[in-house]
Amino acid sequence: MICEFCGSETKKKRVKRQHWLNQKLYIVENVEAEVCTECGERYFHATTLDRIDRYLSSEHDVEKRMDVEIVSL
């Protein structure tokens, strides 16, 4: 795949993704993505995002919980 931003090649990798669903923020690990080898832009296939939504919408294991600060500038 070619990066839309810099024109470089992408490579399949497993990454962490911040994912919002139903006004809740999740950190999902081990997500397959195409990652640009030059600028780092990440691309996720629609089927991968749908799979995340289905997983989070059903009963699922939680590995960790963390506090997140929200600030405004």
PyMOL commands that set and color helices and strands:
alter all, ss='L'
color gray80, all
select helices_A, chain A and resi 46-57
alter helices_A, ss='H'
color red, helices_A
select strands_A, chain A and resi 10-21+24-36+42-43
alter strands_A, ss='S'
color yellow, strands_A
deselect
rebuild
show_as cartoon
